[in-house]
Amino acid sequence: MKRAALLLGCIGFFGGLLAAQPTTCTTSAQTNLVRHEGLTERIGDLIFVCTGIPGQTIPVSIGVQLNTQITNRVGPGNVAVGTVVTVDNGSSAHVYPLQSVYSEPNYLLFEDVGLIFSNTGTVTIRLSNILANASGIPLGQQITAQLSGTLSISQSQFVVGVSETSLYVGYSGKIICAQNGSPLPSAPLGFMEMLNAGTVFTSTRLTEGLGSSFSPKTAYTDNGTRFLIQYAGFPQGARLFVPNVVAGSDASTPTAGGDLGGNPSGGQYTPTANGSLLLALVQGADGNGAGGTPVYTPGAPGSGTVAFDAVTELTLINGVAYAVYEVMDWNPTLLEFAQFPTFLGLAPNTVGAAVQTSESVTYAAVSTVTSATATDPVPRFLALTPPADCGLLGDCGATYFPQLSIQVTSLQFPPYLGGSLNQAEYLPVINSGSGLMYWTASVSYLNGAGWLTINPKSGLNNGTIAVIVTTTGLPVGTYQANLVVDAGAAGRQVIPVTLTITTVQAPGPKVTAVENAASFAASPVVSGSLTTLMGTGLSGQSVAVSFNGLAANILYSSATQINLMVPPGLGAPNPAQMVVTVDGQSFTENVPVAPFEPGIFSGALLNQDGSVNSPTNPAAAGTIVYFWATGLSSPGTITVRIGAVEIGNLYYAGPAPGYPGVQQVNVALPPGVTGVTTQISVCGTSAGNETCSPGVALVVN
């Protein structure tokens, strides 16, 4: 209603004048490719070539309505800041001192535009720099403009934009925090110094999907195109470094780590009239990528070549960090890309096992504000995950990428008689490319369940997966499953597994798994600690279990489970003969014995006041926490790990009073562990060999 009232007012005011002095305009529009990720994208110019009475001056009004929201910044009086009206009557083109007004979220009104016709009776109007929410249009679809107003026009609807993916990303691999750490040079901490010192790094590549995707700051934007790079999953003690300046693909010497193509170099840049891609790190930007100041501004063309080597350490908080880069120069006629390494500093033995970290890239500033406002950044973007860029650059099969390779196409176990039988096949996993390849393995059953065990379930680069089939309890039939090995961008392979059972197993007790009674992980037994047996036929009138002839204390039994305390006098023979007897029928199996195989009981991690530690009931920093575990009953050294910190000075570590086979551990939270959710585990060391429990969540406020 507001828009209609404004237009009627304009028509009423100018109606007589227009009737006496008819003006007609041939209309056209430019069609811009706009970034689908963008919330403030510039649409194509709208052009009016008008004819009228020579030398006459008349005021007109023009309405522009889009099929998505218009997102120029809002100024006083509801003005759409940054829109430009250019009037050209042949003698001179000038910017008309008028900005449009928001009438509706997707409608602008240009009111009282003065047309001065040339001596030949012509004048051209151009409406420019209207910004629109491109994400409001489906990918690949069109932004349309509908024109209205007091002019007689040849056409009223135009395509002014096509929404396309504009940012593509490539990674040479993931940063893996390994036990051997990653060295840093003593000094200085520079780009080439880190490469020469063997500092661990992986590279990130940012590639334009459109020729105009990456651009420097303009008069109508707060900054140039920005990128937000987010890191997560780093252990305590890790340090991250990125280059201050990144020279792009068309620079004098592109920045490159060498693991994603190109020669290792901090990069060199020469300012020219045509421009070349150059990114600068932004200091002081917030977590969305807004604000702050670029650390480098390029010189004018002709100012000479500049070489780059400086790096900046990112701030890691609870394993999370981010970096923001801004485009400082570009060549709008080329499809450009830029790559940079992220360096890791890590002392040896900071982690006990390889830790996979994560990295993600989006445009910045990240926002969900899809409407015009007075304060939100221009430009701003949705946090959309970019697709891989190797298809654009034609290097998807390049050897500098990790590549999963498994030569075995299927696993078929030979036919088995029913009964308790474990049999393993082995599956080699190979990284046939370069860089670091982190992979995971899992089983998907097509029929039956639980008859396959795989170990390990994850790995780094090359490894071998043991695929163990257990026939216990399976009736006659053919069983099928898929073993899935997933290495992310490096590939994913599915290996069919087939097992055939030819006869039904004999009756009597059968043990299919020997587990730690706290963690329920498959494990060796420990003298004087608790163990859980899983299987079939485990209940009856008379149930007994012995290890090397020593009777175990049975705490619980059912048809599928026995909980017991391993005889304290067993010691550590390896293996030990376990005999399970139910109502006169026995099952015998050799089981491994270890001095330590700890596990922490679920729900048994307590704060100093005796309450259960949880996200809603965290421990206070610097206080004591304690927990109950099993598998710690042998002589040796007991320590606790909180995150990457190992603590040997414990308040107490010994038998839990009143609970045979259970151990209690009390530990003070070390300085620096505050405001986090981390993992706590307990370890036992005997004869120089350390064994740790699976971690459980510890929350500290």
Secondary structure as the mmCIF struct_conf table of DSSP 4:
data_model
#
loop_
_struct_conf.conf_type_id
_struct_conf.id
_struct_conf.beg_label_comp_id
_struct_conf.beg_label_asym_id
_struct_conf.beg_label_seq_id
_struct_conf.end_label_comp_id
_struct_conf.end_label_asym_id
_struct_conf.end_label_seq_id
HELX_RH_AL_P HELX_RH_AL_P1 LYS A 2 ALA A 20
BEND BEND1 GLN A 21 GLN A 21
STRN STRN1 THR A 24 ALA A 29
STRN STRN2 ASN A 32 ARG A 35
TURN_TY1_P TURN_TY1_P1 HIS A 36 GLU A 37
STRN STRN3 GLY A 38 GLY A 38
BEND BEND2 LEU A 39 THR A 40
STRN STRN4 GLU A 41 ARG A 42
HELX_LH_PP_P HELX_LH_PP_P1 ILE A 43 ASP A 45
STRN STRN5 LEU A 46 THR A 51
BEND BEND3 ILE A 53 ILE A 53
TURN_TY1_P TURN_TY1_P2 PRO A 54 GLY A 55
STRN STRN6 THR A 57 LEU A 66
BEND BEND4 ASN A 67 THR A 68
STRN STRN7 ILE A 70 ILE A 70
HELX_LH_PP_P HELX_LH_PP_P2 ASN A 72 ARG A 73
STRN STRN8 VAL A 74 GLY A 75
HELX_RH_3T_P HELX_RH_3T_P1 PRO A 76 ASN A 78
STRN STRN9 VAL A 79 ALA A 80
TURN_TY1_P TURN_TY1_P3 VAL A 81 GLY A 82
STRN STRN10 VAL A 84 ASP A 88
BEND BEND5 GLY A 90 SER A 91
STRN STRN11 ALA A 93 TYR A 96
BEND BEND6 PRO A 97 PRO A 97
STRN STRN12 VAL A 101 GLU A 104
TURN_TY1_P TURN_TY1_P4 PRO A 105 ASN A 106
STRN STRN13 TYR A 107 ILE A 116
TURN_TY1_P TURN_TY1_P5 ASN A 119 THR A 120
BEND BEND7 GLY A 121 GLY A 121
STRN STRN14 THR A 122 SER A 128
STRN STRN15 LEU A 131 ALA A 132
HELX_RH_3T_P HELX_RH_3T_P2 ALA A 134 GLY A 136
BEND BEND8 ILE A 137 ILE A 137
TURN_TY1_P TURN_TY1_P6 LEU A 139 GLY A 140
STRN STRN16 GLN A 142 GLY A 149
BEND BEND9 THR A 150 LEU A 151
STRN STRN17 SER A 152 ILE A 153
BEND BEND10 SER A 154 SER A 154
STRN STRN18 GLN A 157 GLU A 164
STRN STRN19 LEU A 167 TYR A 171
BEND BEND11 SER A 172 SER A 172
STRN STRN20 ILE A 176 CYS A 177
TURN_TY1_P TURN_TY1_P7 GLN A 179 ASN A 180
STRN STRN21 SER A 182 SER A 182
BEND BEND12 SER A 186 ALA A 187
STRN STRN22 GLY A 190 GLY A 190
HELX_RH_AL_P HELX_RH_AL_P2 PHE A 191 ALA A 197
TURN_TY1_P TURN_TY1_P8 GLY A 198 GLY A 198
STRN STRN23 VAL A 200 GLU A 208
BEND BEND13 GLY A 209 LEU A 210
TURN_TY1_P TURN_TY1_P9 GLY A 211 SER A 212
BEND BEND14 SER A 213 PHE A 214
TURN_TY1_P TURN_TY1_P10 ALA A 219 TYR A 220
BEND BEND15 THR A 221 GLY A 224
STRN STRN24 ARG A 226 ALA A 232
HELX_LH_PP_P HELX_LH_PP_P3 PHE A 234 PRO A 235
TURN_TY1_P TURN_TY1_P11 GLN A 236 GLY A 237
STRN STRN25 ARG A 239 PRO A 243
BEND BEND16 ASN A 244 ASN A 244
STRN STRN26 VAL A 245 ALA A 247
TURN_TY1_P TURN_TY1_P12 SER A 249 ASP A 250
BEND BEND17 ALA A 251 SER A 252
STRN STRN27 THR A 253 THR A 253
STRN STRN28 ALA A 256 ALA A 256
BEND BEND18 GLY A 258 GLY A 262
STRN STRN29 SER A 265 SER A 265
STRN STRN30 GLN A 268 TYR A 269
BEND BEND19 ALA A 273 ASN A 274
STRN STRN31 LEU A 278 GLN A 283
TURN_TY1_P TURN_TY1_P13 GLY A 284 GLY A 284
TURN_TY1_P TURN_TY1_P14 GLY A 287 ASN A 288
BEND BEND20 GLY A 289 GLY A 289
BEND BEND21 GLY A 291 GLY A 291
STRN STRN32 THR A 293 PRO A 294
BEND BEND22 VAL A 295 VAL A 295
TURN_TY1_P TURN_TY1_P15 PRO A 301 GLY A 302
BEND BEND23 SER A 303 SER A 303
STRN STRN33 VAL A 306 ALA A 307
STRN STRN34 ALA A 310 ALA A 310
STRN STRN35 VAL A 311 GLU A 313
HELX_LH_PP_P HELX_LH_PP_P4 LEU A 314 LEU A 316
STRN STRN36 ILE A 317 ILE A 317
TURN_TY1_P TURN_TY1_P16 ASN A 318 GLY A 319
STRN STRN37 VAL A 320 VAL A 320
STRN STRN38 ALA A 321 ASP A 329
TURN_TY1_P TURN_TY1_P17 PRO A 332 THR A 333
BEND BEND24 LEU A 334 LEU A 334
STRN STRN39 PHE A 337 GLY A 345
STRN STRN40 LEU A 346 LEU A 346
TURN_TY1_P TURN_TY1_P18 PRO A 348 ASN A 349
BEND BEND25 THR A 350 THR A 350
BEND BEND26 GLY A 352 ALA A 353
STRN STRN41 VAL A 355 GLN A 356
STRN STRN42 SER A 358 ALA A 364
BEND BEND27 ALA A 365 ALA A 365
STRN STRN43 VAL A 366 VAL A 366
BEND BEND28 SER A 371 SER A 371
BEND BEND29 ALA A 374 ASP A 376
BEND BEND30 VAL A 378 PRO A 379
STRN STRN44 PHE A 381 PHE A 381
HELX_LH_PP_P HELX_LH_PP_P5 LEU A 384 PRO A 387
STRN STRN45 ALA A 388 ALA A 388
BEND BEND31 ASP A 389 ASP A 389
HELX_RH_AL_P HELX_RH_AL_P3 CYS A 390 LEU A 393
TURN_TY1_P TURN_TY1_P19 GLY A 394 GLY A 394
TURN_TY1_P TURN_TY1_P20 CYS A 396 GLY A 397
TURN_TY1_P TURN_TY1_P21 THR A 399 TYR A 400
BEND BEND32 PHE A 401 PHE A 401
STRN STRN46 LEU A 404 SER A 405
STRN STRN47 LEU A 411 GLN A 412
HELX_LH_PP_P HELX_LH_PP_P6 PHE A 413 PRO A 415
STRN STRN48 TYR A 416 TYR A 416
BEND BEND33 GLY A 418 SER A 420
STRN STRN49 ASN A 422 ASN A 431
BEND BEND34 GLY A 433 GLY A 435
STRN STRN50 TYR A 438 TYR A 445
BEND BEND35 LEU A 446 GLY A 450
STRN STRN51 LEU A 452 ASN A 455
BEND BEND36 LYS A 457 LYS A 457
STRN STRN52 SER A 458 LEU A 460
BEND BEND37 ASN A 461 ASN A 462
STRN STRN53 GLY A 463 THR A 470
TURN_TY1_P TURN_TY1_P22 THR A 472 GLY A 473
HELX_LH_PP_P HELX_LH_PP_P7 LEU A 474 PRO A 475
BEND BEND38 VAL A 476 VAL A 476
STRN STRN54 GLY A 477 ASP A 486
HELX_RH_3T_P HELX_RH_3T_P3 GLY A 488 ALA A 490
STRN STRN55 ARG A 492 ILE A 501
BEND BEND39 THR A 503 THR A 503
HELX_LH_PP_P HELX_LH_PP_P8 VAL A 504 ALA A 506
BEND BEND40 PRO A 507 GLY A 508
STRN STRN56 LYS A 510 ASN A 516
TURN_TY1_P TURN_TY1_P23 ALA A 517 SER A 519
STRN STRN57 ALA A 522 ALA A 522
STRN STRN58 VAL A 525 VAL A 525
TURN_TY1_P TURN_TY1_P24 SER A 527 GLY A 528
BEND BEND41 SER A 529 SER A 529
STRN STRN59 LEU A 530 THR A 536
BEND BEND42 GLY A 537 GLY A 537
BEND BEND43 GLY A 540 SER A 542
STRN STRN60 VAL A 543 PHE A 547
TURN_TY1_P TURN_TY1_P25 ASN A 548 GLY A 549
STRN STRN61 LEU A 550 ALA A 551
HELX_LH_PP_P HELX_LH_PP_P9 ALA A 552 ALA A 552
STRN STRN62 ASN A 553 SER A 557
BEND BEND44 ALA A 559 THR A 560
STRN STRN63 GLN A 561 MET A 565
HELX_RH_3T_P HELX_RH_3T_P4 PRO A 568 LEU A 570
BEND BEND45 ASN A 574 PRO A 575
STRN STRN64 ALA A 576 VAL A 582
TURN_TY1_P TURN_TY1_P26 ASP A 583 GLY A 584
STRN STRN65 GLN A 585 VAL A 591
STRN STRN66 VAL A 593 VAL A 593
BEND BEND46 PRO A 595 PRO A 595
STRN STRN67 GLY A 599 LEU A 606
TURN_TY1_P TURN_TY1_P27 GLN A 608 ASP A 609
BEND BEND47 GLY A 610 GLY A 610
HELX_LH_PP_P HELX_LH_PP_P10 SER A 611 SER A 611
STRN STRN68 VAL A 612 VAL A 612
HELX_LH_PP_P HELX_LH_PP_P11 ASN A 613 ASN A 613
STRN STRN69 SER A 614 SER A 614
TURN_TY1_P TURN_TY1_P28 PRO A 615 THR A 616
STRN STRN70 ASN A 617 ASN A 617
HELX_LH_PP_P HELX_LH_PP_P12 PRO A 618 PRO A 618
STRN STRN71 ALA A 619 ALA A 619
HELX_LH_PP_P HELX_LH_PP_P13 ALA A 620 ALA A 620
TURN_TY1_P TURN_TY1_P29 ALA A 621 GLY A 622
STRN STRN72 ILE A 624 THR A 630
BEND BEND48 GLY A 631 GLY A 631
BEND BEND49 SER A 634 GLY A 636
STRN STRN73 THR A 637 ILE A 642
TURN_TY1_P TURN_TY1_P30 GLY A 643 ALA A 644
STRN STRN74 VAL A 645 ILE A 647
BEND BEND50 TYR A 651 TYR A 651
STRN STRN75 TYR A 652 PRO A 655
HELX_LH_PP_P HELX_LH_PP_P14 ALA A 656 ALA A 656
TURN_TY1_P TURN_TY1_P31 PRO A 657 GLY A 658
TURN_TY1_P TURN_TY1_P32 PRO A 660 GLY A 661
STRN STRN76 GLN A 663 ALA A 668
HELX_LH_PP_P HELX_LH_PP_P15 LEU A 669 PRO A 670
TURN_TY1_P TURN_TY1_P33 PRO A 671 GLY A 672
BEND BEND51 GLY A 675 GLY A 675
STRN STRN77 VAL A 676 SER A 686
TURN_TY1_P TURN_TY1_P34 ALA A 687 GLY A 688
STRN STRN78 ASN A 689 CYS A 692
HELX_LH_PP_P HELX_LH_PP_P16 SER A 693 GLY A 695
STRN STRN79 VAL A 696 VAL A 700
#
